[in-house]
């Protein structure tokens, strides 16, 4: 069985409903589902027709097809005549066999018992259980204990974190919603959500979107970007949903505007200002303007969505290749950082998109992140294994003249995962397609390797710190093996020694703690563990180079 986890996202404690609700269909929801299903069916039929047309030989004309169609209709009509000949004679069918087997022609006749006495239809009335008026029938009423057990299985405690993981398993794409119980060191799948394509990015939303959001101010939702151009938004507090609460993109427009008699319009093949036309590679929710969600796509555009209307508010074309990473400025809420395969990073004010600052790197960009502890700086990781730290106040005249504060050869291959600890300044994690996860101390702009581990997740596609201060050392790591590992970095000896001056609680040694799910019995590869020191040229690939700002 082949599987991989392509993206993960933490959900902070206390925002999930303690008892998620089961999905229920009312008339309004049924109409919404019917509209979505009809839209998908029409799209599938269009695709099928296009595929058939593509397979036709150039010499096959419409006349031949029409003749075949007439012949098929004639055969079908003749078959119907044979089946209902004279209206009286019918051939034996499967339904007739069933009637014969159960003798339904004599269902109301009296039966005879072994002694030859007739048994009426109500002959066993004395053996029936009788219940007094208003007395509950135990065969019809579900015991309260069973309801309590179901509720207990779905329960999420205020001390639990959710972890969202986009997964592909045997060509089936879905979003797994995990619960991480820190006190019990336990990680398990709470429920999952089927997706239309391979998931590429997930972003947690605290604002209600779409169906059922009326009158609510806060929520527990997730936006998912896939290989499809549409963005789906799901309510994480509802289990077993059939369709997303909202769709950002042409699919959402079609669902909102479709009518039974209206034919679905063909998708636009060129980039436009209304929706994406290619895979969605990155999502970023604006935590200050909660109704804004930014998306980046392989169609080379960045789009800004208004979640209250689920429509595209603005579209930006700052890059000449796929846009793969986004991050909102922690304080200047309208400034968005974007990274692209065109090997540039752009910082732009969404209110004045023509005014941009641009930096260049040597290889394709993988991740961009503002430093939450000092937003004058941002980080860039690349396909070449590099990590760069830039000062946003030092804007180059051209991307080729970009000068980082420092650069670090963190890995031998792509730095595909990156995060910054929000509790301890200068504490970074990098993950790579070389299957290693590395923790770094970059305090005072002097990067040093703290520890390197292989956590048996395969190529690392995602690595992120938990969002809550009390569990900020918890790292979720996932990758090409389709497994998730939760690494409590505070239990690692090298980490404790490095950061004890800033976190006195780290004094002393404790057993290292790694929690896995879906992994092999051996949770971590101890042979791959390596404690680091100051990373310099003598340390091989983990070297760093300090650069002056001027």
N, C-alpha and C positions, 0 to 999 in steps of 0.2 A: 504494500500500500504506500503510494507516494503522496507526500503532503508537505506543505511549507506555510510558514506564517510570514506575511509580507509587511505587516504594520501593526503596531500596538498603541494604546493610549490608556493612561490611568484616569480614574474618576475619583475625586477626593471623597473623604469620608463624610457621611451624614447627608448626602444629597439624594441618594437612592431611596425609593419608597421602602419602608420596612417590610411591607407585604405587597409585592407586585401583583397586579390584577391579571386575570386571565382574559384573553381577547374575546370579545363578544360582538356579534353581528346584529346590528339593528337595520331598519329599512334604509336609513341614510347611508350607512356603511355599505350595505349591499349594492345600492345604486353606484356608489363610488367605485367599488370593486368591479362591478359589471362594466363601467366605463373604462377602467384601466385594462381589464381583460379583453374587451372589444378592441381597444387601441392596439394591444400587443398582438392579437390575432390578425388584425388587418395588416400590421407591419410584417408578421410572419408570412402571410399570404402574398404580400407584395414581393418579399424576398424570394419566396418560392417561385413566383411567376418570373422574376428576373433571372433566377438560376436556370429555369427551364428554357427561357428564351436564349440564354447564353449557350446552351448545349445543342440548340438546333443547328442543323447543317444549313449553310447559306442557300443551298438549292431547294430547301423545303419551303413551300409557299403556304399561304393562308388557305388556299382552296383545298389542299390535301387535308389540312387540319380540320376544316369545316366538314369535309366528307367523313372523316373518322368520327367526328362528334355526332353527325347525323346517324351513322351506323350504330354507334353506341346507344344513342337515344332509342333507335328502333328496337334494338335487342332488349333494352330495359323495358320498353312498352310491351313487347311480346311476352316477356317474363311475367309481367304483372297480370297479363290476361290469363296466362296458364295458371297462375296462383289462385285467382278468384273466378274461375270458370263457372258460368251460370249463376253465380252468387250462392250456390248451395253446396257444391262439391268442393271440399278442401283436402289438400294433401296432408299427411301426418307430419307435424312439426315437432320441434323440441317442446313447445308448450303443451301439445297434445300428449306427449309422452309423460310429462309431469302430471297432467290431469288424470291419466290412466293409472299411474303409479299410486296416487293417493285416492283413487276412486271418488273424485269430486262430483261425479254424476249422482252418487248416492250419499252425499255428505249428510243429508237430513233424514236418512232412513234409520229405523231403530236397529241397534245391534243385538246380537244374541250371545249370551254368555255360555260357559262350558256346560251348564245344566239345561240349556235350551230356553232359558227365560230371557224375555226381552230386557234390554238395558236402555233406558231412555237417555236423552241428552243430558238430563240433570239427575241421573241415577246415583251419582256419587256425592250428592249435596251434603249428606251427613258427615262426610270426611273433610269438608272444606272448613278452613279456619274462619271463625266469625269474629268481627271486631265491633265493639260498641260504637255508637255514634261519637264522632270527634276523637276516636282512638286512632293513633298512628299505626299504619301497617308497616311492620319491620322490613317487609320485602320491597316497599315502595319509598320509604324514607331513608335517606343516607344517614348513617349514624354520625353524630356530631364529632366523635373521635376521629373519623376518617377526614372530615373537613379540617380538623385541627392538624392532622398529620400532613395534609397537602399544604396548608398554610405554613407549617413549620419548615417543610422542605424548601419553600420559596422564600423564607424569611431572610432578610439582609439586615444585619445589626448596624447601629450607628458607628461602631468601631471597625467595620469592614470596609475595605476598598474594593471597587470594581476595576477590572482590567479588561479592556476591549482588544480583541485580536482578530485581524482579518486573515482568514485561512483558506487555503485551497487543498482539498483532499480528494484524490481520485477524480480530478477535473470538476469537482463540485465546490463552488465558492460559497462561503458563509462567514458570518461574524460570530465569534464565540464570546460570550459574556461570562467572564470568570469572577468568582468571589475570592478575595484573599483575606483570610482570617489571621491576622498577625499574632494574636494571643495564642492561637492553636498551631501556628506555623502550617496552615493548611490552604491549599489552592484547589478549587474545583470549578467545573463548568456549571453555571447556573441555568443558562438557556442559550440558544443560538438563533441566528437570523439568516435566512437564505438570501443570497445576493445574485444579481444578474450577470456579474462578471468577476474576474480576478480582482480582489481588493488591493488597492495601491496606497491608500491613506485613510486614516480615521481621525475625527476631531470631535471631542465632547462639547456639547452645547448646554448652557444653563437656561436657555430661553425656550418656551413651548413653541412648536412650529406645526402648522397644518391641522389635521383633524384632531378634535378634542382639546384644542389649546385655548378655546374661548374662556376669558375670565381668569386665566392662570398667569401669574407673574414670573414664576420660576418653573424649571423643569429639569428632566434628566434625559437628554436626547443625544443622539449621535448622528453626525454626518459622515457618509462613506463615499469615497471616490474610487472608481473601478476602471477597468479597461473600457467600459462604456462611457459615453460623454455626459450622461446624466448623473446628478448627485442625489443620492437617496438619504432621507432623514427619518430616523426611527425613534420611537419612544421606548427607552430602556426600562420603564416601569410597567410595561405591558408585555406579557409572555404569549408566545405563539401567534403573533400578528401575521396576517397573510400578505399585506401590502404596506409599503412605507406610509408614514403620515404625510409626507410631502416629497415631491420630486423637483429638483432645481434643474431646469434645462428644457429641451424641446418636449421630452416626455411629459413633463408637468404641464406645459402649455397645451399639449394635445388633450391631456386628461381633463383640463379645466374647460376647454373650449369645444370638446367633441360633442357631437349630437348623433343620434342613431342614423340619420340620413346623410350626415356629412362624411365625405371620404377623407381619410387622413392624408395630409399634404406630404409631399416628398421632402426628405431632409435636405437642408442646404449643405452643399459640399464645400463651401468656402467659409472661412472664419468670419464671424459677424458679432454684432454688439448685443445679441439676445441670449445666446447659449453657446456652450462648448460643442465642438464637432469631433473631438478626439478624446483620448483617455485623460482622466483627471489625476494628476500626479501629486498634488499637494493641497491641503486645506488649512486655513488659519482663521479661528474665531477671534473677533475683537472683544476683549474682556471689558472694555469701557463703554463702547457703543455696542451693546449686546445683540442688537438686531443685524449687525453686519458680519458677513462671512466672506472671506476671500478664497478664491480657488485658482489653481494654476494647472495648465493643461499642455498636452503634447501638441495642441494646435497653436502654440506659441503665445497665447494670450493669458492675461490675468483678469479675472472677473470678480466684481464686487456684488454680492447678493443681499437684498433686503429680505430678511427672514419673516418680517411681518406680512409681506405681500408675496413672498417666494418668487420674486422676479429679479432679473439682472438690472442693477442700478447703473453700473458703469463697466466698461471694458477697456483694458489697457494693452498696448502692444509695445512694451519696452524692450523685448528680446527678439532675436532672429532665429532662435531654436527652441526646443522644448523647455518649458519652465517647470522646474522640479522641486522647488522649496520656497516657503514663505514664512515670514515672522513679523508680527506687529510690534512696533516700538512700545516698550513697557510704560513710558510716560507720555510721549507725544503720540496720542492715540490715532492720528490720521496718517502716520508715516509707516509705510510697508516696505519690508526688505524682501527682495526676490532674487533667486539664483537660477541659472539656466545652463543648458548644455552648450550655449554659445560662449561659455567660459567667462561670463561677466556676472557681477552682482550689482543690483540697482536699489537705491534707496529713494523712494518717491513719496511726496505728499499727495494722497489721493484726491485732495481738493484742487491741486494744481499739478496734474500729471505731466505737464510739459517740462516742469522743473525737476530734473533728476540728477542724482549723483551716481557715478558708475565706477566700479573697480574691476580689474581683470586678474585672472589666475591662469596657471599653465595648462590645466586639464579641466575636464567637465566638472561642474559644481555638483556636489551631492547634498549638502545641508548648509543652511544659513541660520544663525541664531544671534539675537541681541544678548548682550551680557546683562542679566537682570540686576546685578549688583552695581554696575556702572554703565548705563545705556549710551555713554559716549563711544562705546566699543562694541564690535560685533565679531562673530567667528564665522569662518567658512571652512568646510571640509570638501575634499575633492576626490575624484576617481583615481588620482595618482598617489593616494595615501597621505596627503598633506592636511595639516590644520593651520589656518592663518588667523591672526588676530589683527583687526584693522581699527583705526581711529576714524570715526565718522567725520570728524572735523578736518581731517587731512584728505581732501578730495583731489585726486590726480587730474591733470589736464587731459590725459587720455588713459584708457584702461591699461595700456602697456606700461605706463609710468607708475602703476600702483605700487605702494611701498607699505608692507605690513609692519606692525609693531614688532612682531616676531612670527616666525614660521617653524613648523615642527613636522618632521617626517615620522608620523605616528605609526604607520603600518606600511607593509610592502605592497599592499593592494588597496582597493577602494575603501575609504572611510564611509561606509554605508549607514552607520548609526552614530548619533552624537547627542549628548545632553549635558546640561549644566545644573549642578546642585543648587537649589534655591535657598538652602539654609546656610551652607558654608561657601563663602567666596573662594574662587580659584579651584574648585573641585569639579573636574570634568570626567566624562566617560566617553570612550570611543569604541566602536565595534566595526569589524571589517569582514570582507569576504575571505580573509585569511583565517577565519574562524576564531579569532582572538577578541577578547574584551579587555580593554586597558583602562585603568583609573589613573588620573593625572592630577598633580598639584602644580598649578601655574601661578601661585602667589608671587607678587612682586615681578610679574612678567618674566619669570624664570621657570619654564616648564620642566618638570621632573616626573619620571615614571614611578608610580606608587606600587602597582601590582598588575600583572598580566595573567589572565586565566582563559582556559578553554572550557566552556560550560556545556559541551555536548549538545549544542543546538544547530550545528552545521555552520554554514555561512551566516554571519550575523547581519540581519536586516533591520533589527530594532533593538534599542537599548535606552531605557529612560528611568529617571529617578521618580519615586512616588511623590505626589504633590503636597502631602501633609508634613509639617515640620517634625512631628513626633516619629514619623517613619521615613524621613527623607533619605536615609541611607539604603532603603530598599530599592533594588534595581530589577526591573523586568527586562529579560533578555530573550529574544526569539529569533528564529531563522529558518534555514532551508530544510531542517529535519522535521518541521512542523511541531516543535516542542517549545514550551515556555519554562523558563527558570526564573525564580525569584531569589536573588542573591542579597542577603543582608550584609552589605559591605562593612557595617560597623563591627562585625564579628571577625573581620580579617585583621591579623596582627599588624601588617604593614600599614593598613589604613588607620588603625588605632594609634600607632606610634606617630604617624605623620600629622594627624589632625587633633591630637590630644590637647595641644596648646589652645586650640580654639573651641574644643568640646571636652571639658574636664571629665565628663562622664565616660569617656573612652579609656580612662586609665585602667591598666591591667589587661590580661588576656582572657578570652572566652572562646568556647568551641565555635568554629565557623559554621554558618547556617546557610544552606542552599536548599530551596524547595522547588521541586519540579513537578510537571504534569505532562503525561504523554511521552516522557523520556525513558531512556533505558534505566536499568537498575543503578548503574554508575552515574550519579548525577553530575559529577564534574571530573574533568581530567586533571588529576593532581600533577601528572607529569608536565602538564602545560602551565602550571603555576610558576610565576616568576615575580620576585620582589625587585623593585627598581630603586634607583637612587637618582642623583642628578643626571639628567639626560644631556649628554654632550657629545662632541664628535668621537670621543673614545668609546662611547657606548654603542656604536654601530648605528642601526637604522633609527633608533629613538633619539636622534640628535635634534638640537634646536639652534636657531640662529637669531640673535637679537639684532634689531635694526633701529637706527635712530629715526626719529620722526621727520627730520629735515631731509 
